[in-house]
Amino acid sequence: MALKHPRVLLLGGSGFVGRHLAAELANRGHRVTLPCRHPDRIKALSVLPGLNIIAETDITQPQALDRLTRDQDAVINLVGILNERRKGDFRRLHVDFPQAVVEACQKNGVPRLLHMSALGADQASGSSLYLRSKGEGENRVHTFGQKKLGVTSFRPSVIFGADDSFINRFAALLRLCPWPMPYLPLSCPQARFAPVYIGDVVRAMADSLEDPASIGQRIELCGPETWTLQQIVESIRDALGKRCLILPLPDGVSRVMASLLQHAPGKPFTPDNYLSLQTPSVCATVCPQCRHRLSHFLKGLSGGHNRRPRLDDYRRH
């Protein structure tokens, strides 16, 4: 039976998806606990009703996880990384940590768990270590969570929104596109995505808390449009009014770029990222609740840091 206003522990809630999900849950009247290493970075969320932000040094520690899951009606795990800082980070955060979350939930009688996976995640045949680790972690929460724990996992394509790190990264690069060499080299230009709007993602997750029929499901989340990476970047360029030429790199050069850029600050592109892009990030079935189009969102991109006008325009669409 679904709880009307559950107490929800949000793990990984200081990231892009977590901030939006915290707002969605709080606005529905749920009581949300959000542990965060740096609470000052999410001060804006402190005004939300029913949201409790607590300073927590390391949620991966068993004692901390045990303490946090006590007296909760649901736990949402959003913890994940795109690149490893140290070897073994994928396994530690995508496999071992989700299993520890399941064990803490079962120990403390938490009846509900939502888990963020990734589209294309496959323990056996994922094209990258990222996708294989995501697949194994998802399998573990469903397998070990069957006893006394209702599990739902979510598999989104790339997620876009006003404060995302995907569209904004390319927009920042295009705004810096220099003269007299006005071009942007692009690795894996034919990689395919079905970008899904952040609002649709968090609504789907919040709805599942209120829907017992979603227990046991692995829900794919894709927007209504399918794009290649080159088409996305060219559309961002056009929305910004730039004249930068997008230079698609052949496969061999893309591999070399990944080998080089993995050593750059922030690891903007790694060999494992390259391998992930070999798997199309598109859904096998239509996602009825994911109606917002990237093409509409990009129309307001030229507003730059003044986000309110383009958000208002996007809401009208």
Secondary structure in CASP SS format (residue, H / E / C, confidence):
PFRMAT SS
TARGET T0000
AUTHOR 0000-0000-0000
METHOD secondary structure of the structure
MODEL  1
M C 1.00
A C 1.00
L C 1.00
K C 1.00
H C 1.00
P C 1.00
R E 1.00
V E 1.00
L E 1.00
L E 1.00
L E 1.00
G C 1.00
G C 1.00
S C 1.00
G C 1.00
F H 1.00
V H 1.00
G H 1.00
R H 1.00
H H 1.00
L H 1.00
A H 1.00
A H 1.00
E H 1.00
L H 1.00
A H 1.00
N H 1.00
R C 1.00
G C 1.00
H C 1.00
R E 1.00
V E 1.00
T E 1.00
L E 1.00
P E 1.00
C E 1.00
R C 1.00
H C 1.00
P H 1.00
D H 1.00
R H 1.00
I H 1.00
K H 1.00
A H 1.00
L H 1.00
S H 1.00
V H 1.00
L C 1.00
P C 1.00
G C 1.00
L E 1.00
N E 1.00
I E 1.00
I E 1.00
A E 1.00
E C 1.00
T C 1.00
D C 1.00
I C 1.00
T C 1.00
Q C 1.00
P H 1.00
Q H 1.00
A H 1.00
L H 1.00
D H 1.00
R H 1.00
L H 1.00
T H 1.00
R C 1.00
D C 1.00
Q C 1.00
D C 1.00
A E 1.00
V E 1.00
I E 1.00
N E 1.00
L C 1.00
V C 1.00
G C 1.00
I C 1.00
L C 1.00
N C 1.00
E C 1.00
R C 1.00
R C 1.00
K C 1.00
G C 1.00
D H 1.00
F H 1.00
R H 1.00
R H 1.00
L H 1.00
H H 1.00
V H 1.00
D H 1.00
F H 1.00
P H 1.00
Q H 1.00
A H 1.00
V H 1.00
V H 1.00
E H 1.00
A H 1.00
C H 1.00
Q H 1.00
K H 1.00
N C 1.00
G C 1.00
V C 1.00
P C 1.00
R E 1.00
L E 1.00
L E 1.00
H E 1.00
M E 1.00
S C 1.00
A C 1.00
L C 1.00
G C 1.00
A C 1.00
D C 1.00
Q C 1.00
A C 1.00
S C 1.00
G C 1.00
S C 1.00
S C 1.00
L H 1.00
Y H 1.00
L H 1.00
R H 1.00
S H 1.00
K H 1.00
G H 1.00
E H 1.00
G H 1.00
E H 1.00
N H 1.00
R H 1.00
V H 1.00
H H 1.00
T H 1.00
F H 1.00
G C 1.00
Q C 1.00
K C 1.00
K C 1.00
L C 1.00
G E 1.00
V E 1.00
T E 1.00
S E 1.00
F E 1.00
R E 1.00
P E 1.00
S C 1.00
V C 1.00
I E 1.00
F E 1.00
G C 1.00
A C 1.00
D C 1.00
D C 1.00
S C 1.00
F C 1.00
I H 1.00
N H 1.00
R H 1.00
F H 1.00
A H 1.00
A H 1.00
L H 1.00
L H 1.00
R H 1.00
L C 1.00
C C 1.00
P C 1.00
W C 1.00
P C 1.00
M C 1.00
P C 1.00
Y E 1.00
L E 1.00
P E 1.00
L E 1.00
S C 1.00
C C 1.00
P C 1.00
Q C 1.00
A C 1.00
R E 1.00
F E 1.00
A C 1.00
P C 1.00
V E 1.00
Y E 1.00
I H 1.00
G H 1.00
D H 1.00
V H 1.00
V H 1.00
R H 1.00
A H 1.00
M H 1.00
A H 1.00
D H 1.00
S H 1.00
L H 1.00
E C 1.00
D C 1.00
P H 1.00
A H 1.00
S H 1.00
I C 1.00
G C 1.00
Q C 1.00
R E 1.00
I E 1.00
E E 1.00
L E 1.00
C C 1.00
G C 1.00
P C 1.00
E C 1.00
T C 1.00
W E 1.00
T E 1.00
L H 1.00
Q H 1.00
Q H 1.00
I H 1.00
V H 1.00
E H 1.00
S H 1.00
I H 1.00
R H 1.00
D H 1.00
A H 1.00
L H 1.00
G C 1.00
K C 1.00
R C 1.00
C C 1.00
L E 1.00
I E 1.00
L E 1.00
P E 1.00
L C 1.00
P C 1.00
D H 1.00
G H 1.00
V H 1.00
S H 1.00
R H 1.00
V H 1.00
M H 1.00
A H 1.00
S H 1.00
L H 1.00
L H 1.00
Q C 1.00
H C 1.00
A C 1.00
P C 1.00
G C 1.00
K C 1.00
P C 1.00
F C 1.00
T C 1.00
P H 1.00
D H 1.00
N H 1.00
Y H 1.00
L H 1.00
S H 1.00
L C 1.00
Q C 1.00
T C 1.00
P C 1.00
S E 1.00
V C 1.00
C C 1.00
A C 1.00
T C 1.00
V C 1.00
C C 1.00
P C 1.00
Q C 1.00
C C 1.00
R C 1.00
H C 1.00
R C 1.00
L H 1.00
S H 1.00
H H 1.00
F H 1.00
L H 1.00
K C 1.00
G C 1.00
L H 1.00
S H 1.00
G H 1.00
G C 1.00
H C 1.00
N C 1.00
R H 1.00
R H 1.00
P H 1.00
R H 1.00
L H 1.00
D H 1.00
D H 1.00
Y H 1.00
R H 1.00
R H 1.00
H C 1.00
END
